[in-house]
Every structure is written in structure tokens, then in C-alpha cells.
């Protein structure tokens, strides 16, 4: 293991008065009024200068309000913040998640096996990480082959036709997003369903359209105690025992498997421990789709395709670990984001995938980025002095154009956009792909160029519009432009390409966390509301009225609890 010191100077908050930060501030002040149009007009080689390829992906960041000097200053900032040393510390298993005293090793989940040398084998706290990872992968391979080949059957001998993944957070968003993204590669017999919300309408909608005799439930909870997941799991269990003709509790083993580490909890639920797929503390939930949390993905697309998915991520890992910052795609994407957030003042980032199967990708990135870097405290405990993660939001491309792109083009805030597209489709429908890509490229150009008042006036004059009407409409039809964007291209949306794309954003998050001096791998902000909900749940299930004088809650919360309790108690009475 590396002996790189993990000293306080490496993990303090980013200061706004450091040499690199001050240099970037001065540079921004000197260049902020230069329009993107002028940058392109003054440099015919701008596209070549601001593009990079890696792991089957192509990144064009030329349509950002930056220059070669900007990037040089950003690389200086990255080195001042020890990005390269921190990067190596992560890969070799140092406990960079300092608030939870854990290593961060999602990259180890996609490392090829066997390792190329004894030195490459990763050992953390005595655990043979590579060997353990691949033992679980072999378990996944055997199980998925059994289900897909119809060797695994339900309690009455019928093959599995529906798979229901029950999880929440990373145990839901990752598998759901990947299964949708890789829809063309899914097994023709298997239909995937995902349940996460504790709202009973979620699981009710799924249970209403499946057959208990041919359904397999995957319960994804490391501790097997996650409230939302276990409530849904027990509802599914009761539904199965009620709806499956002649089934008994011993038949649960044919229809429920677990992704967990709680053997006793799994057994008590009725799941055979041999059908429990473990993972480890150094796998954060939002980084876990590569682990046994990806069991639903492997069932859907097969283990061979799942291996390609892992290989694509590993290719991006290898690039990120070895490429100098100046040619490093994740580092560049991260630093462009730092420029937009901390110097240009952008408060949000819109994700615009021009691929219908990437419809869940913006939601996936919301958790990855905002749960990772939505922090206000530095690793050394001091308050962060600069803005951290922007708000992440978006939708599939052409749908967004007819919804919120109005705001992106002419709104009062400037919101950078990440355009994502595959050059070739999986379908064979003529004309669609060219139209899709035309929209993608046109929008990025329109954001960059805008349309000046002179251009608008000339256009309306050409159409013979009266001058008084031109004067009235001119401000409404003018586009300021200078809206920044990145464009990420892949040849096709394959398992390998998707793996590389996800890893690209994972490493982007890591670099930005290092720049800001925060821990990208804990999520204490998730806990407070969950703890309070446990107490309120107890109060909702009692007959006593909440008294604001007791001081448990404020008057608003007490009033809401009392109002809800009245309805819940009435429903219980009616049911009785």
C-alpha cells in the first residue's frame, strides 16, 4: 500500500486567497466579457485544442467560456490541491473517506482478474480485495445463467419472467438506470421492475401486473434493515404468500434473493443464505452498481454483457489514473465545472442526454454528484469558503427542448449543459438518428452563438415585416448566447460505453471533491430526516394527540401529524 501521507494540508478547505484561486479570479475578471463567438472566430483550431478522447468516449469542451490560459490556471489549481496524490491514494486503498474511516474502492469492483502481477493485487486491512470481488462475480455469473437458462424455476416449476429489484438510493437508481440504458441487450423473456418508494402506490403498481409463480424479487439492502426497502420487501413477501396458490414459506427461497451482508436477517426473512450476494463497506451506495447491487443488471443483460460494462469502466479508470491532467478526461470535465461554478457563478448544471434509453441518467447523476459533493464542511472540519456542488437536473434532449430550454436560452441565469449522444443507434428506423443528432448539435451551437439584435432585425426585414413590428419584437427574439456546454459522444450506447460514461462522472466528482477539500464519500445529510421520520412514525401510529406545549415538535409539525393521524386512525377503524 502507498505510504503517501494524508496530511491536513491535503484535505483543508479550498481558500479563496490561495495563489491559484486568486490567479483564476484575476483571469476571469479580465476575460469575462469576451463572447464565445469571438473565441471561435479568433482560433480556427479551437475544436482541436479543446477536445479529448478516452475509453471510447469523446469530450468536446470548446463551447465553454475559457481559453488555453484558463485551462493552464485550472491545472495549476488541481496540482496545488494535490489531485494526483489523492487520486493514487484512492486507487491503492488508503482510507480517504476519513469521516467513516473507510477506503473508497469502487474501482476495484471492475479490475480484471487475475491481476497482472502480485504487486497489482489489492489488500486492504488484510482483505484480499480482488479475490473477494471476483468470488462474488463468479457467484453472480452462476446465478444469472441459471435464471436466464430456465434452470432456476419458481415454486411450481415455471421459469422466471419478471424480476423486481427492491432497494432505494444507489440500490435502485444505479440498476434501474443501467437496465433502461441497456434495454436493447435485455433478455427477451425477462421484464425488469424497480421498487424504491415507501409510498405503497409504487409497489402496488408493480404487484398488480406480475405473477407470483414467475417472479423473482431481489432485495437490495446491505444491512437488511433499511426502512423503505424492508417495508417494501415484507409487503412483497406477504403478497407472494397470499397470491401464490399452494405456496408456503419454504417456497420463498425460489422467489427471493438478497444483496446484503446480514446473513441472519436474510435467513429470518426466508431467503437461502446461498442466494445472498455480499458487498463491502468500501462500496458507497451511489458507487455500487458495479458490485452485487448490479445483480439485476446482470440478470437483464447476461453476465458476459455485465463484464463488458465493468470493462468499460475499468478502461476509464486506467485512463484517469495514468493520463496527465492536461489530457485527462475526468479531470478536464471536473475543472471546467469548477470554472463554471466558482468563477462564472453557475448554480446548476443541466444534463441533456440525446438518447431515450438514457432517460434515467440525469436522476442517477443527481445522487452521484449532489450526495457526494453537496457539502459545506471541509475534511478538516472547517467551513468551506467557496461554493461546492451545483444543482444537477435535466431530461432527455428533444423533450427538454420543448420544456425548459426556453430558460436555458433566454433566462436570467446562465446554466451550463452537458450534451450526451451516441452517433449510431440500436434501432433501424430511417431518419430518426440524423434528426436527433441535428437537434443536439444545433442546441449546443445556439447556446454558444445566440442571435444578435442585428441578426434578428435582418431576418425580420427579409420577411418583409413592418418596422414598428420589428422594433416591438426585437428584444423578444434576441438570444444573448454565451451559454456554455460540453458535448460527450460515443459510437453506440453499448455496455462498455455506458460503463466508461458512468466512471467518467464518478471521477469528475472525485476531482471536484479534492479541489473543494470535502469528503465525496459520506452522506451525513441523508441521516437527519430519516431519524426524525422514525419518531414521527411512532407518533402517527398512536392515538395520542401531539401537544405543541410538550416541545417535541413545532406547531406546524404537530398540526400536520395530528391531521394525518386522524385519517390513518379512521382507515384502521374502517378496516377492522
Secondary structure, 3 states (H helix, E strand, C coil): CCCCCCCHHHHCCCCCCCHHHHHHHHHHHHHCCCCHHHHHHCCCCHHHHCEEEECCEEEECCCCCCCHHHHHHHHHHHHHCCHHHHHHHHHCCCCCECCCCECCCHHHHHCCCCCCCHHHCCEECCEEHHHHHHHHHHHHHHHHHHHHCCCCECCCCCECCEEEEECCCHHHHHHHHHHHHCHHHCCCCCEEEEECCCCHHHHHHHHCCCCHHHEEEEEECCCCCCHHHHHHHHHHHHHHHHHCCCCCHHHHHHCEEEECCCHHHHHHHCCCHHHEECCCCCCCHHHCCCCHHHHHHHHHHCHHHHHHHHHHHHHHHHHHHHCCHHHCHHHHHHHHHHHHHHHCCCCEEEEEEECHHHCCHHHHHHHHHHHHHCCCECCCCCECCCCCCCEEEECCHHHHHCCCHHHHHHCCCCCEEEEEEECCCCCCCCCHHHHHHHHHHHHHHHHHHCECHHHHHHHHHHCCCCHHHHHHHHHHHCECCCCCEEEEEECCCCHHHHHHHHHHHHHHHHHHHHHHCCCCCCCHHHHHHHHHHHHHHHHHCCCCCCCHHHCCCCHHHHHHHHHHHHHHHHHHHHHC
